[in-house]
């Protein structure tokens, strides 16, 4: 089925757009209790100027949290957002420089970057802007890059840090930093939070929230029994919820219905869940 065909399917169901896409769309951000706590921890970490670590299993919405924070930044904060941690320390510094300035550095050697980036951070601080380096998928950072980031986070003035570091990743990040080799970096973590899945009540509200945003005609229905099945099989993980609901909506379209049945959810679990 082509993208155009899929778009027509959702329109036939009464939606302006697919309500359960897997992409981290900030328009669909749902303020679940754990996600709000995670945001508050990230904001507190930024305010304190230290190193902050957010961990969570796959599919819990960590990237969406990052995007939401970028869309609603604290006053006086300049973000460098890195989504590709599989790079050398020099390449990472280039990425930070480019994000902060919009241009690539003239000299991209490691030595030049280590001289120029602190100057840039200091200049921004003088102009009233604090830099926050936000790294998604941080569990994939190499040991050398993590050590380089530790040294970079040492930069400060008499009163403030020149750079705040937010590390966001899967639980492997916590495990990696728990090893002896990363003890100096672990000791610098001032704020940490582990994101958790939705409760039953949040799962129900999350689904209704996404349906409401995408609906044009408000005529699609998911009963309490169906919502409970989605929660039971997804275990409150947003990505799994989206997969199940999206597949069930297409099944409803195929059957010419405007409601999802338990059988549709059961069949969807056979496609997406182990």
C-alpha positions in Angstrom: 0.0 0.0 0.0 1.4 3.4 -1.0 1.7 6.4 1.3 -1.2 8.1 -0.6 -3.3 5.0 -0.2 -2.6 5.0 3.6 -3.4 8.7 3.8 -6.8 8.0 2.2 -7.4 5.1 4.7 -7.0 7.4 7.6 -9.2 10.1 6.1 -11.9 7.5 5.5 -11.7 6.7 9.2 -12.2 10.4 10.1 -8.6 11.4 10.8 -6.7 14.4 9.5 -3.4 12.4 9.8 -2.2 9.0 11.2 -2.6 9.3 15.0 -0.1 6.6 15.9 3.0 7.2 13.9 6.2 6.1 15.4 8.1 9.3 14.7 8.7 11.6 17.7 6.2 14.3 16.8 6.1 17.0 19.6 2.5 17.9 18.6 1.5 14.6 20.1 3.5 14.9 23.3 1.5 13.4 26.2 2.2 14.7 29.7 2.3 11.4 31.6 3.5 11.5 35.2 6.9 9.9 34.6 7.5 12.0 31.4 6.7 15.2 33.3 9.1 14.1 36.1 11.7 13.3 33.5 11.3 16.8 31.9 11.6 18.4 35.4 14.8 16.5 36.1 16.3 17.6 32.8 15.3 21.2 33.4 16.7 21.1 36.9 19.9 19.6 35.5 20.2 22.5 33.1 19.5 25.0 35.9 22.2 23.4 38.1 24.7 23.3 35.3 26.0 19.8 36.0 25.8 16.5 34.2 22.4 15.0 33.9 21.6 11.4 32.9 18.2 10.1 31.7 17.8 6.4 31.0 14.9 4.3 29.8 14.1 1.1 27.9 13.5 1.2 24.1 10.2 2.8 23.0 9.4 4.8 26.2 9.6 8.2 24.4 13.1 9.4 25.3 13.7 11.0 21.9 10.3 12.7 22.1 11.2 14.2 25.5 14.4 15.5 24.0 12.5 17.1 21.1 9.9 18.6 23.4 12.7 20.1 25.5 14.3 21.6 22.4 10.9 23.0 21.3 10.4 24.7 24.7 13.9 25.7 25.8 14.6 27.5 29.1 15.4 31.2 28.7 19.0 31.9 27.9 19.9 28.4 26.8 21.6 27.4 23.5 21.2 23.8 22.6 23.5 21.5 20.7 21.5 18.3 20.0 23.4 15.3 18.9 21.5 12.3 17.6 24.5 10.3 16.2 26.8 9.2 19.0 28.7 6.7 16.7 31.5 9.2 15.9 34.9 10.1 17.0 35.6 12.8 19.7 36.8 15.2 17.0 33.6 14.6 14.9 31.5 15.1 18.0 33.2 18.5 18.7 32.6 19.5 15.1 28.9 18.6 15.5 28.7 20.7 18.7 30.4 23.7 16.9 28.1 23.4 13.9 24.9 23.2 16.0 26.0 26.3 18.0 27.1 28.4 15.1 25.4 27.1 12.0 28.8 26.7 10.3 31.6 24.2 10.2 34.9 25.2 11.8 37.7 26.2 9.4 40.2 23.9 11.1 38.7 20.6 12.0 41.7 19.0 13.6 41.3 17.8 17.2 43.8 20.3 18.5 42.1 23.3 16.9 38.7 22.2 18.0 39.9 21.8 21.6 41.2 25.4 21.4 38.3 27.0 19.6 35.3 25.4 21.2 36.1 26.7 24.7 36.5 30.2 23.2 33.0 29.8 21.6 31.5 28.7 24.9 33.0 31.6 26.7 31.8 34.1 24.1 28.3 32.8 24.3 28.4 33.0 28.1 29.5 36.6 27.9 26.5 37.2 25.6 24.2 35.7 28.2 23.7 32.3 26.7 24.5 29.0 28.4 25.3 26.0 26.2 23.6 22.7 26.8 24.9 19.7 24.9 22.1 17.1 24.6 23.2 13.7 23.4 20.5 11.1 22.5 21.4 7.4 22.3 24.3 8.2 24.6 24.7 4.5 25.6 26.4 4.1 22.2 29.2 6.6 23.0 32.7 5.2 23.0 34.9 5.3 26.1 37.2 7.9 24.5 34.3 10.2 23.7 32.9 9.9 27.2 36.3 10.8 28.6 36.5 13.7 26.3 33.1 15.0 27.3 34.1 14.7 31.0 37.1 17.0 30.3 35.0 19.4 28.2 32.4 19.6 31.1 35.2 20.9 33.3 35.2 24.3 31.6 33.8 27.0 33.8 34.1 30.6 34.9 34.4 31.8 38.5 30.6 31.4 38.9 29.2 29.1 36.3 29.9 26.1 34.1 30.3 27.0 30.4 28.6 23.9 29.3 25.9 21.6 30.7 25.8 18.0 29.5 22.6 15.9 29.2 23.1 12.2 28.4 20.0 10.3 27.3 20.1 6.6 26.5 19.1 3.0 27.3 19.9 1.4 30.6 23.2 0.2 29.2 24.4 3.8 29.8 23.9 3.4 33.5 25.7 0.0 33.4 28.6 1.4 31.4 29.1 4.4 33.8 28.9 2.0 36.8 32.3 0.4 35.7 35.5 1.5 37.4 36.8 3.1 34.2 34.1 5.7 34.3 34.1 6.5 38.0 35.4 10.1 37.4 32.5 10.8 35.0 29.9 9.0 37.2 30.9 11.2 40.1 30.0 14.3 38.1 26.4 13.2 37.6 24.3 15.6 39.7 20.8 14.6 38.3 19.6 11.2 37.1 16.2 9.8 36.2 15.0 6.5 34.9 11.9 6.8 32.7 9.1 4.2 33.2 6.2 3.0 31.1 2.6 4.3 31.4 0.1 3.1 34.0 -3.2 1.7 32.8 -4.9 5.1 33.4 -2.1 6.9 31.4 -2.3 4.4 28.6 -6.0 5.0 28.2 -5.5 8.8 28.3 -2.5 8.6 25.9 -4.6 6.8 23.3 -7.5 9.2 23.6 -5.1 12.1 23.5 -3.6 11.0 20.2 -7.0 10.2 18.7 -8.3 13.6 19.7 -5.4 15.5 18.1 -5.7 13.6 14.8 -9.5 13.3 14.5 -11.4 15.6 12.2 -14.9 14.0 12.7 -14.6 12.5 16.2 -16.4 9.3 15.2 -13.8 6.6 16.0 -14.3 4.5 19.1 -12.1 2.2 21.2 -14.0 0.6 24.1 -12.7 0.1 27.6 -12.1 -3.6 27.0 -10.0 -2.9 23.9 -8.0 -0.3 25.7 -7.3 -2.7 28.5 -6.1 -5.3 26.0 -3.8 -2.7 24.5 -2.4 -1.9 27.9 -2.0 -5.6 28.8 -0.1 -6.4 25.7 1.9 -3.2 25.3 2.8 -3.0 29.0 2.3 0.7 28.8 5.3 1.2 26.4 4.3 4.1 24.0 6.0 2.6 20.9 4.2 -0.7 21.4 0.9 1.1 22.0 1.4 3.0 18.7 2.2 -0.2 16.8 -0.9 -2.0 18.1 -3.3 0.9 17.6 -2.0 1.7 14.1 -2.4 -1.9 12.9 -5.8 -2.2 14.5 -7.0 1.0 12.8 -6.0 -0.3 9.4 -7.8 -3.6 10.3 -10.9 -1.6 11.1 -10.7 0.2 7.8 -10.3 -3.1 5.9 -13.5 -4.3 7.6 -15.4 -1.0 7.0 -15.8 -0.3 10.7 -15.3 2.7 12.9 -14.5 0.7 16.0 -11.6 -1.6 17.0 -12.5 -5.1 18.3 -10.5 -7.3 20.7 -9.8 -9.7 17.7 -8.1 -6.8 15.8 -5.8 -6.1 18.8 -5.0 -9.8 19.2 -4.0 -10.1 15.5 -1.9 -7.0 15.8 0.0 -8.5 18.7 1.0 -11.4 16.4 2.7 -9.0 14.1 4.6 -6.7 16.5 5.0 -8.3 19.9 7.2 -11.3 20.8 
